[in-house]
Amino acid sequence: MTPWPAWTASLLATALLAGGVLIQRHVVAWLPLDVPGPGRKQHGRPIPLAGALLTPPLLLWMLWDPFWPGDRLAAAAVALATLIGWFDDRGKAHGGGLDWRSKAIGLAIVAGLAAASTCDPTHAPLRWLLFAGFTFVFVNALNFLDNQNGVAAAVAAVTLLTAGNGLAGMLRNDWTAAAAAAALAFLPWNWPRARLFLGDAGAYALGTAAAVAVCDGLRHGPSTLWLAAVPLADFTQVVTVRLWLGQRPWVGDRRHLTHRALQLGAPTWALAPLFGAVAWTLTRLA
């Protein structure tokens, strides 16, 4: 059991991010870079992909949380999701990236581990399969939503915080609250002006952690799905449109809900608080 309350995960995450940036700038360029480009990538300079640095706080609290029975499986799922995202980020930084089939297989294993942390597949195989399917979709959905500064981190923080013990969880050894604190610690680096991006590694890690927390709530009833409503709504509509237009659903575009909000006149800086507020409001229905 960690001797620190969950909110201190934000301090650890901040220290890791700051240390990672210092090493990147003054020692060795070890973080993958998201370089500017036409179309979706409108930032003016290369931005380090540092979301993997959020994983150590997640794993620390997951492995030492005395209130969580499937902690090791959940931690393994988050660690594997981070590795998959890291190798994909590294590949993209050099003009490649993991093949979609490799990512799909890897994330399917992540989803199976995450589902098994809340549901024994030998005793309830159908429920485990449903939880694994949900996790696979949600992890990709949160990554899809990581297209504007701060949105994915804000929505993940809301999901994690409300899936656990809320603000009360910040004062005890609650890994869901610690994960929310780590996500919130990333926001100053990514919003309103981006100095760091989550990358696939960070989005996959937060998405896996949030999916585990939601699946734990789903054991008590389907209303917990409201905690995942924003990423799922964006994922559903954008994949539907891409399939309707005959496009590959995993190839990015500017048809996400965030882009719809921009087209309706919302300023870029308002997207993170707007989507975070919508996510928080919908959690009240759970």
Buried (B, 14 or more C-beta within 10 A) or exposed (E): EBEBBBBBBBBBBBEBBEEBBEEBEEEEEEBBBBEEEEEEEEBEEEBBBBBBBBBBBBBBBBBBBEBBEBBEBBBBBBBBBBBBBBBBBBBBBEEEBBEEEEBEEBBBBBBBBBBBBBBEBEEEEEBBBBBBEBBBBBBBBBBBBBBBBBBBBBBBBBBBBBBBBBEEBBEBBBBBBBBBBBBBBBBBBBBBEBBBBBBBBBBBBBBBBBBBBBBBBBEEEEEBBBBBBBBBBBBEBBBEBBEEEEEEBEEEBBBBBBBBBBEEEBEBBBBBBBBBEBBBEBBEEB
